[in-house]
């Protein structure tokens, strides 16, 4: 199992700059990077040049944490709804029992 390489922002900028003047295959061989990665870096740079490559590689951890907490909130909301329905049902049953007791007496 291979280790995932990390590239600095400066490295990515240099590679993207090279894409404008050299063939993709040549850049892939020189920097030992796949075409898919090169095109992804190029798209990222073209979509937002000023903020491209700002991440430190851990942004997904924060996104993952937010998603986990949102799931937890959703689960808690479902539990609250279930408990409210259960309380309403129990209240209704008790009311019906009181009516039955009154009718029997």
FENLIN-V302327 format. One record per pair of residues at least 12 apart in sequence whose ideal C-beta (glycine too) atoms are under 6 Angstrom apart, sorted by the first residue. I is the first residue (numbers start at 1). GAP is how many residues later the second one is. D is the distance in whole Angstrom. If there is no record, write none. Layout:
((I/GAP/D) (I/GAP/D))
This chain:
((6/51/6) (9/44/4) (12/29/5) (12/41/5) (15/16/6) (16/25/5) (16/26/5) (16/29/5) (19/23/6))
